[in-house]
Amino acid sequence: MEKKIPESFYIYRELLSKITRQKEELKKKYQFKIDSLTSEVDFLKEQIDAQNTMIAQTIEYMERLENQVNNMNVAIKEDKK
């Protein structure tokens, strides 16, 4: 006598296959989103680094200007004597 496979097995197998496909689709979607966010974060890091460099250069420039102004003030005071 041949054993008959229960119908529930086929239903379960089909459901398992469907869930596995959905899982893979979700995995791909989330990986795409993660890659996109990682790319955006990297871009923002570059922007922040560029702004930090600009701020540092501005501070250095202002310090040089301040030194020049102070030197001019000293020179003016010496000329008045």
Secondary structure, 3 states (H helix, E strand, C coil): CCCCCCHHHHHHHHHHHHHHHHHHHHHHHHHHHHHHHHHHHHHHHHHHHHHHHHHHHHHHHHHHHHHHHHHHHHHHHHHHC
